[in-house]
Amino acid sequence: MREALVRLVTVLVTALLMLGVVEIALRVSPSLIGVAILERFHPSLRTEIAGRLGLSTEADRYVLRSAERSDGGPDIFMHLPNRRYVTAVDEADMEAGGVVALETDSYGFCNPPGVVDRRPMQVLTIGGSIPNCAIVSAEDNFTNRLGEIAGVNSYNLAVPGVGPYEYLETMRKFGGKLDPQIVIMAISEGNDLRDIERFRRFKERQAKPRKSKEKLGGPFAVSYALAFFKGGIELAVKAFKSGGDPNFRYAADVKGVSTALNVRNGDTDELRLARRVAEGAVSVSIYEESTAAFAALARQMGFKPLVVMVPAAYTVYEPSIRYEDASLAPIMKRYSDAQRDWFAQNAERLGVAYFDATAYMQAAAKQRGLLYFPSNVHLTPEGHKALAEAVAPAVKALLAQ
């Protein structure tokens, strides 16, 4: 009995010592925690650590609350005006021209100085992170390049991390002050369908009574180590239930050189959605409501609506792409084709102009350097320029009507 008690005490003391060592290590170097686990911390502790790491928190964002939205969708987190935001950039992306700092203008969007005051404002872009300044400068951004190439005043009103319904809310909130002639809704074939699904799930949850789920508090709200172990266990359980993340890495020929893309194996939720589309479980026709709402907003605010399909990297490099999981090739092609075909068949009926940039981007990819960053797989400066070149003739034609 005494021997068992001694062993128990020894184990407990050892565990406490180990916990203490981990606590000290994480407090000294909170970057060891990792964003995926940090997201599972208690809100107060998460905010504290995010502040220490220089990560963005609700405190340095403008939040358009669900109650303020015309459609009752989820909160939209935007950048604050006249601020400098720093983003962690992978080494591979830095080598491809990525920048760590994002400077916002007086409205809180990524545009070169003085652009917001130019009039008349012929072209305005609404969209997500793909047409926005995702580790590129405001000068290299698609909308600014489009203005230079087409010879028009243009303004970027894109917000990262959201989808078409949020693009419309941003336009309602800020676009009227700019009075544009044309508004481009830049649709990302990679993740906008996913974001529409997220919006729909949010609305469904709002329609049902639900219990509030609070993050586990007590010592988990103050101890770095306990919160770290708890978050790690939760991630492990999630990975076990889902069978782990699928392999979504691929390579493509860039000027004759095989180049690895999606090196972090990101956007696996995008792949899962592509599989559901291929299986017929999700229809791309869920674009209908937001596209019709875009046309209605155009009539209300007096601008010409133009939907631009921005292809994902795996579509632009499709002729030479090599997935590590070869079975993904037909799934991703069908995902791309289904979306592009739907807009081609339905845009006119819904009252919007439509331009698919895929063919131009594919041609550019054969002759130029990287159009997409290898790690975060957003447009490089060269990719933004190519997209602007593709869209400029469509903008000029629409302005001439």
RAGIHU-V581276 format. One record per helix or strand. SS is the DSSP state (2 for helix, 1 for strand). FROM is the first residue (numbers start at 1). TO is the last residue. Records with the same first field share a line. If there is no record, write none. Layout:
BEGIN
SS: FROM-TO  FROM-TO
END
This chain:
BEGIN
2: 2-28  30-32  35-38  43-53  58-60  66-68  91-95  115-117  142-150  164-177  192-206  218-221  224-242  268-279  284-301  313-316  318-320  328-350  358-365  381-400
1: 61-64  76-79  84-86  101-103  123-126  154-156  182-188  250-254  257-261  304-310  322-323  353-356  372-372  379-379
END
